[in-house]
Amino acid sequence: MLDCILNELEMWNTTRAPSFKPRSIYVEVVIVKLFYPFLRSIFTHFLISKKIQKFLKLIEIDNSF
C-alpha cells in the first residue's frame, strides 16, 4: 500500500507544472514514511481490541445461562 502511495506521488510530481516546488513532495513522502507504521499499529490495536470486546461479550452471554 505504501508503494502505491509513493508511486502515485511520483506520478503526480511529474505531471505537475514546472512552477511546482519539488521539495514539498519529498516532505510529504517523508511524513508518510514516518507516520505509516504508527498509524498502522494504532489501527491494528483498535481492531484487536474490538475483537476482544466482542469475544468477552460472547463469554458473558454464555455465562448468563
Phi, psi and omega per residue, in radians:
M1 nan -0.715 3.126
L2 -1.122 -0.685 3.100
D3 -1.073 -0.689 3.124
C4 -1.089 -0.752 3.120
I5 -1.116 -0.767 -3.122
L6 -1.132 -0.707 3.101
N7 -1.107 -0.704 3.125
E8 -1.112 -0.717 3.114
L9 -1.140 -0.687 3.119
E10 -1.142 -0.748 3.122
M11 -1.116 -0.703 3.127
W12 -1.118 -0.648 -3.139
N13 -1.155 -0.684 -3.088
T14 -1.345 -0.416 -3.100
T15 -1.621 -0.069 -3.136
R16 -1.343 2.905 3.111
A17 -1.203 2.724 -3.131
P18 -1.081 -0.362 -3.133
S19 -1.286 -0.190 -3.135
F20 -1.194 2.352 -3.137
K21 -1.432 2.092 -3.115
P22 -1.206 -0.345 -3.094
R23 -1.119 -0.659 -3.080
S24 -1.140 -0.569 3.121
I25 -1.170 -0.639 3.118
Y26 -1.235 -0.605 3.066
V27 -1.098 -0.734 3.108
E28 -1.102 -0.728 3.139
V29 -1.118 -0.740 3.128
V30 -1.110 -0.716 3.118
I31 -1.100 -0.757 3.118
V32 -1.099 -0.755 -3.134
K33 -1.138 -0.618 -3.123
L34 -1.292 -0.724 -3.005
F35 -1.626 -0.225 -3.099
Y36 -1.055 -0.867 3.135
P37 -1.104 -0.641 3.135
F38 -1.110 -0.832 3.133
L39 -1.138 -0.684 3.136
R40 -1.126 -0.716 3.141
S41 -1.150 -0.677 3.091
I42 -1.113 -0.753 -3.115
F43 -1.120 -0.782 3.141
T44 -1.171 -0.655 3.096
H45 -1.083 -0.729 3.122
F46 -1.097 -0.783 3.141
L47 -1.110 -0.761 -3.127
I48 -1.115 -0.736 -3.137
S49 -1.129 -0.644 3.089
K50 -1.108 -0.747 3.139
K51 -1.132 -0.687 3.121
I52 -1.130 -0.719 3.119
Q53 -1.090 -0.732 3.105
K54 -1.100 -0.725 -3.140
F55 -1.105 -0.760 3.127
L56 -1.121 -0.656 3.087
K57 -1.119 -0.690 3.102
L58 -1.105 -0.719 3.128
I59 -1.114 -0.732 3.123
E60 -1.085 -0.710 3.121
I61 -1.121 -0.725 3.132
D62 -1.151 -0.643 -3.115
N63 -1.293 -0.379 -3.103
S64 -1.272 -0.330 -3.125
F65 -1.429 nan nan
